[in-house]
Amino acid sequence: MNDTPPRLLPLTDWAESLLGKHAPCANTLRRWAREGRITPQPVKYGKLYFVERSAKYQGD
């Protein structure tokens, strides 16, 4: 078995790991992904966005 954590996380899991219960809703996170506010840019697979664990939010 491979015990290494996955390189990419679903966008909602990433936000929850950073901000806990104060994480934005999924719609806001998807908007941030589309607008390029998350670095490095999330990747969309099907209907879901995935982001690297080390990604950062780049505000206004």
N, C-alpha and C positions, 0 to 999 in steps of 0.2 A: 504494500500500500504506500501511497505517496502522501506524507503528512504536511507537505508545504502548502501554505495558504494560497488560494487563487490570486493571480496577479491583478485581475480586474474584479471590481465589486459592482453590484447593481447600484445605481445612483442613490436610491433611497437608503440603502445600507451604509453607503459612504457618508451621507449627511447625518445619519443617526449616530455613527461612530464619532463624528466630529462634534455634533451639537446636542446629542441626546434627545431629550423630550422637546427641545426647542428647535428641532430641525424643521425646515420649511416643508410645505406639502409637496406632493409629487408633481403637481402642475407647475409650481414655481421652479422646482429643480429642472424639469424638462425645458422650461423657458430659458433658464440660465445656460443650459447646455446648448440650446439653439443659438443664443446670443453670444456665445464664446466667453462667458464669465467664469468658466472653470478651466484651469490650466493644470496639466495638459488636457486638451479637448477630449471629452467623453466620446466613446464609440457607440454607434447605434447598431444593434443586432435585432432584426425584426422590429418589434415595437418597444424594446427596452434599451435604455442607455446604460453603459458600463463605464466605469472610471477607475483609474489607478488609485491604489491606497494612498499614495503620497500627493494626490491632487489637491489643489488649493482654489478657493473662491477668490476671484479678482473683482472686487466691487467697483462701483462707479468711479 
